[in-house]
Amino acid sequence: MYVWFTVGIEFGYIILVIIPNKVGLKSKL
């Protein structure tokens, strides 16, 4: 259970970091 909780945090962090970066790149283009 704790493992899934950690994976969820890492996955959420990746989404919060990568998606804004992709949006930022599209905005610059």
Secondary structure in CASP SS format (residue, H / E / C, confidence):
PFRMAT SS
TARGET T0000
AUTHOR 0000-0000-0000
METHOD secondary structure of the structure
MODEL  1
M C 1.00
Y H 1.00
V H 1.00
W H 1.00
F H 1.00
T H 1.00
V H 1.00
G H 1.00
I H 1.00
E H 1.00
F H 1.00
G H 1.00
Y H 1.00
I H 1.00
I H 1.00
L H 1.00
V H 1.00
I H 1.00
I H 1.00
P H 1.00
N H 1.00
K H 1.00
V H 1.00
G H 1.00
L H 1.00
K H 1.00
S H 1.00
K H 1.00
L C 1.00
END
